[in-house]
Amino acid sequence: MSVDFGVSEPDSARSPRKSVLIGPDGKVVTTYDKVTPADHAGQVIDDLDNM
């Protein structure tokens, strides 16, 4: 499934840190290509507040 959203790299043994915010309708709201674990939760919360 992560390949479906462009998160996983099929030829790589390890996936990069990326995430996808999916809305209640099942559509991609935003993607995060460079995830820093210490800051990421705050970014997602801000995006949810702005939906």
Secondary structure, 3 states (H helix, E strand, C coil): CCCCCCCCCCCCCCCCCCEEEECCCCCEEEEECCCCHHHHHHHHHHHHHCC
